[in-house]
Amino acid sequence: MSASRMVGAAEGNPNALPNLLVIVADDVGWADVGYHDSEIRTPNIDKLAAEGVKLERHYVAPMCTPTRAALLTGRYWSRFGNAAPSNTRVLPYDTVTLASALKSRGYDTCITGKWHLGSKPE
């Protein structure tokens, strides 16, 4: 997102796009964050949760790859036939993802960290 859009959103510009941050953490259970009354202290995550919107009804698979496929597409992970981390292509090229949908609405997007949805050159 451009700096001017971020400033506009902060100043209450009704035409500015809201900032979005999606965090997917591997091996974090329901009770592993402070805002769920955990003994584990997570003050930064707790602050983001308090000031934002929490996605708390997303069905996860026992592995990260199918969970990511479901989150990014809004579809059941089983439709992609991949139930394990791999380097093979999981999503067909024409699959609409959260990122492509946001881009079509004027957002700049990026990803950092683990992908595990296929990265072979083809």
C-alpha positions as CSV (number, residue, x, y, z in Angstrom):
1,M,0.0,0.0,0.0
2,S,1.4,3.4,-0.9
3,A,2.4,5.8,1.9
4,S,-0.3,8.3,0.9
5,R,-3.0,5.7,1.3
6,M,-1.7,4.7,4.7
7,V,-1.6,8.4,5.8
8,G,-5.1,9.0,4.4
9,A,-6.5,6.0,6.3
10,A,-4.9,7.2,9.5
11,E,-6.4,10.7,9.0
12,G,-9.9,9.4,8.6
13,N,-10.1,9.7,4.8
14,P,-13.3,7.8,3.9
15,N,-11.9,6.9,0.5
16,A,-8.7,5.4,1.9
17,L,-8.4,1.6,2.0
18,P,-8.1,0.1,5.5
19,N,-4.7,-1.5,6.3
20,L,-4.9,-5.3,6.5
21,L,-2.4,-7.6,8.2
22,V,-3.0,-11.3,8.2
23,I,-0.8,-13.4,10.5
24,V,-0.6,-17.2,10.2
25,A,1.5,-18.8,12.8
26,D,2.4,-22.5,12.8
27,D,1.9,-24.6,15.8
28,V,0.0,-22.0,17.8
29,G,-2.9,-23.4,19.7
30,W,-6.1,-21.6,20.9
31,A,-4.7,-21.0,24.4
32,D,-1.2,-20.0,23.2
33,V,-2.0,-16.2,23.0
34,G,-2.5,-13.8,25.8
35,Y,-5.9,-12.6,24.7
36,H,-7.3,-16.1,25.3
37,D,-6.2,-16.0,28.9
38,S,-3.0,-17.9,28.3
39,E,-0.1,-17.9,30.7
40,I,2.0,-17.2,27.6
41,R,2.6,-13.4,27.3
42,T,1.9,-12.0,23.8
43,P,1.4,-8.3,24.4
44,N,2.0,-7.2,20.7
45,I,-0.4,-9.8,19.4
46,D,-2.9,-9.0,22.1
47,K,-2.8,-5.3,21.1
48,L,-3.3,-6.1,17.4
49,A,-6.2,-8.4,18.4
50,A,-7.8,-5.7,20.6
51,E,-7.6,-3.0,18.0
52,G,-8.5,-5.1,15.0
53,V,-10.6,-8.0,13.8
54,K,-9.8,-11.5,14.9
55,L,-10.5,-14.5,12.6
56,E,-11.4,-17.1,15.2
57,R,-13.7,-19.5,13.2
58,H,-11.4,-20.7,10.5
59,Y,-11.1,-24.5,10.3
60,V,-7.5,-25.6,10.2
61,A,-6.0,-28.8,8.9
62,P,-3.4,-30.7,10.9
63,M,-0.7,-29.4,8.5
64,C,0.2,-25.9,7.4
65,T,-0.1,-26.3,3.6
66,P,-3.9,-27.1,3.5
67,T,-4.6,-24.5,6.1
68,R,-2.9,-21.8,4.0
69,A,-4.7,-23.0,0.9
70,A,-8.1,-22.6,2.6
71,L,-7.3,-19.3,4.2
72,L,-6.0,-17.8,0.9
73,T,-8.8,-19.1,-1.3
74,G,-11.8,-19.2,1.0
75,R,-12.4,-22.8,-0.2
76,Y,-12.2,-26.1,1.5
77,W,-8.5,-27.2,1.5
78,S,-9.5,-30.7,0.4
79,R,-10.5,-29.3,-3.0
80,F,-6.9,-28.9,-3.8
81,G,-5.8,-32.5,-3.1
82,N,-2.8,-31.6,-1.0
83,A,-2.8,-32.6,2.6
84,A,1.0,-32.3,3.3
85,P,3.7,-29.6,3.0
86,S,5.3,-29.9,-0.4
87,N,7.1,-28.0,-3.1
88,T,4.6,-29.0,-5.8
89,R,2.0,-26.5,-7.0
90,V,-1.1,-26.6,-4.8
91,L,-3.2,-23.9,-6.3
92,P,-4.0,-23.8,-10.1
93,Y,-2.8,-20.7,-11.8
94,D,-6.2,-19.2,-12.2
95,T,-7.2,-19.6,-8.5
96,V,-8.5,-16.4,-7.0
97,T,-6.7,-15.8,-3.7
98,L,-7.1,-13.2,-1.0
99,A,-4.1,-11.3,-2.4
100,S,-5.4,-11.3,-6.0
101,A,-8.9,-10.2,-4.8
102,L,-7.3,-7.3,-2.8
103,K,-5.1,-6.3,-5.7
104,S,-8.2,-6.0,-7.9
105,R,-9.5,-3.5,-5.3
106,G,-6.4,-1.3,-5.4
107,Y,-4.3,-2.9,-2.6
108,D,-0.6,-3.5,-2.7
109,T,0.1,-6.9,-1.2
110,C,3.1,-8.9,0.0
111,I,4.0,-12.1,1.8
112,T,6.8,-12.8,4.1
113,G,7.7,-16.1,5.7
114,K,6.8,-19.6,4.7
115,W,4.7,-20.3,1.6
116,H,4.5,-24.1,1.2
117,L,2.0,-23.9,-1.6
118,G,4.4,-24.8,-4.3
119,S,7.4,-22.9,-5.8
120,K,8.7,-25.0,-8.7
121,P,9.6,-22.7,-11.6
122,E,6.9,-24.1,-13.9
